[in-house]
Amino acid sequence: PIHPVDPDKRAAIITAALKVFAETGVHGTPVPPIAAAAGVGVGTLYRYFDNKQALVNAVFRDAKAHIQKALLDGLDPQRPTREIFDTLWARLTGFAREHPASFQFLEVQDHYSYLDGDSRAAEQTLLQPLTTLVKAGQDAGMLGRAMRPEIAIALFWGSFVGLFKAERIGYIKLSEADLNTARDACWAAITHS
């Protein structure tokens, strides 16, 4: 028999999978603990997702959509480059604090080998506007031209992720002043290249 799709149950499975994957990683996590965390049977989970890869991709696209919304919704590309940079840093900080499982899942990246074409395209839908912003900053003379936009974005992301990973594992506790200092150091790195 065909079972109707319950969007709430599907969302609950994605939310549970996100938490489990963020805590234990994708590669080491079998499906039964995810089903248990979602409060469904393994068979029910497989009615919504054909396999673990399909579930990983659904979790990834959901997390990417949330971070894209948090970073880009209402962002005015006509604002000065430094203001845009500071806004992106603040929004990313807010996302990391308010959605730690999503941030950790995206940060760990052990899911990369599972990603299908649609998920890789979802990644590009976030990277493309950021690349455009970096190019605009370079054209305005606010950002250094020696660094390709993709490198500037990777430097920004890597620095940010490193800070929050160090905090998550207990090496540091980030104060607002620490975050501002790190933000300014990242800005300096991409403006003086």
C-alpha positions in Angstrom: 0.0 0.0 0.0 1.1 3.6 -0.7 1.4 5.7 2.4 0.7 9.4 2.2 3.7 11.6 2.9 3.4 13.6 6.1 5.5 16.8 5.7 5.8 17.1 9.5 7.1 13.6 9.9 9.6 14.2 7.0 10.8 17.4 8.8 11.1 15.5 12.1 13.3 12.9 10.4 15.5 15.6 8.8 15.8 17.5 12.2 16.7 14.3 14.0 19.2 13.3 11.3 20.8 16.7 11.5 21.3 16.4 15.3 22.7 12.9 15.0 25.0 13.7 12.1 26.3 16.8 13.8 27.1 14.8 16.9 28.5 11.6 15.4 29.3 12.4 11.8 27.7 10.9 8.7 30.1 8.1 8.0 29.9 6.5 11.4 26.1 6.8 11.8 23.8 4.0 10.8 20.1 4.7 10.1 18.5 3.1 13.2 19.7 5.7 15.7 18.3 8.4 13.4 14.9 6.7 13.2 14.9 6.4 17.0 15.8 10.1 17.5 12.9 11.0 15.1 10.5 8.7 17.0 9.8 6.6 13.9 10.6 3.1 12.9 13.4 2.3 10.4 10.8 1.2 7.9 9.0 4.5 8.2 12.2 6.4 7.6 12.8 4.4 4.5 9.3 5.4 3.2 10.6 9.0 3.2 14.2 8.5 2.1 15.3 5.6 -0.2 18.6 5.3 1.6 21.1 7.0 3.8 22.5 9.0 0.9 19.1 10.5 0.1 18.7 11.4 3.8 22.1 13.1 4.0 21.3 15.1 0.9 18.0 16.2 2.3 19.7 17.3 5.5 22.4 19.1 3.6 20.0 21.0 1.3 17.8 21.9 4.3 20.8 23.2 6.2 22.1 25.1 3.2 18.7 26.7 2.6 18.7 27.9 6.2 22.2 29.3 6.2 21.5 31.0 2.8 18.4 32.6 4.2 20.2 33.7 7.3 23.1 35.2 5.4 21.5 36.7 2.3 17.8 37.6 2.9 17.4 41.3 2.8 21.1 41.9 2.3 21.6 45.1 0.4 24.5 44.7 -2.1 24.6 48.4 -2.6 25.8 49.0 1.0 29.5 49.7 1.5 31.7 46.6 1.2 32.8 46.8 4.9 29.3 47.1 6.1 28.3 44.0 4.0 31.3 42.1 5.4 30.4 43.0 9.0 26.7 42.1 8.4 27.7 38.7 7.0 30.0 38.1 9.9 27.2 39.0 12.4 24.6 37.0 10.6 27.0 34.0 10.5 27.7 34.4 14.2 23.9 34.5 14.8 23.4 31.3 12.7 26.2 29.5 14.5 24.8 30.4 17.9 21.1 29.9 17.1 21.5 26.7 14.9 24.5 24.9 16.3 23.6 21.5 14.9 23.2 23.0 11.4 26.4 24.9 11.7 28.3 21.9 13.0 26.9 19.6 10.3 28.0 22.1 7.6 31.3 22.7 9.3 32.3 19.0 9.7 31.9 18.2 6.0 32.2 14.5 6.4 29.0 14.3 4.3 30.8 15.6 1.1 31.2 12.2 -0.6 27.4 11.6 -0.2 26.3 14.8 -2.0 24.5 14.5 -5.3 24.2 17.0 -8.1 21.2 18.8 -6.5 23.1 19.3 -3.3 26.2 20.5 -5.0 24.0 23.0 -6.9 22.5 24.1 -3.6 26.0 24.9 -2.5 26.6 27.0 -5.6 23.4 29.0 -5.0 25.0 30.2 -1.8 28.5 30.7 -3.2 27.5 32.6 -6.3 26.0 35.7 -4.6 29.0 35.7 -2.2 31.4 35.6 -5.1 29.5 38.5 -6.7 29.8 40.5 -3.5 33.5 39.9 -3.3 34.0 40.9 -7.0 31.9 44.1 -6.4 34.2 44.9 -3.4 37.3 44.4 -5.6 35.8 46.5 -8.3 35.1 49.3 -5.8 38.7 49.1 -4.6 37.7 47.9 -1.1 39.0 44.4 -1.4 42.4 43.3 -2.7 42.5 42.1 -6.2 45.4 39.6 -5.8 43.1 37.0 -4.1 40.5 35.2 -6.2 37.0 35.7 -4.8 36.7 31.9 -4.1 39.9 32.1 -2.0 38.6 35.1 -0.1 35.4 33.2 0.7 37.3 30.1 1.8 39.6 32.2 4.0 36.6 33.9 5.6 34.7 30.5 6.1 37.8 28.7 7.3 38.6 31.3 9.9 35.1 31.5 11.1 34.7 27.7 11.3 38.0 27.4 13.1 36.9 29.8 15.8 33.6 28.1 16.5 35.1 24.6 16.3 37.7 25.6 18.9 34.9 26.9 21.1 32.7 23.8 20.6 35.5 21.5 21.6 36.4 23.6 24.6 39.7 25.2 23.6 38.4 28.7 23.9 35.3 30.7 24.9 34.5 33.4 22.4 33.6 36.8 23.8 32.1 39.6 21.6 35.5 41.3 21.7 37.2 38.1 20.4 34.7 37.8 17.6 35.2 41.5 16.6 39.0 41.1 16.6 38.7 38.0 14.5 36.3 39.7 12.1 38.7 42.6 11.7 41.6 40.2 11.1 39.6 38.5 8.4 38.8 41.8 6.8 42.4 42.8 6.9 43.4 39.5 5.2 41.1 40.0 2.3 41.6 43.8 1.9 45.4 43.7 1.8 45.8 40.9 -0.7 
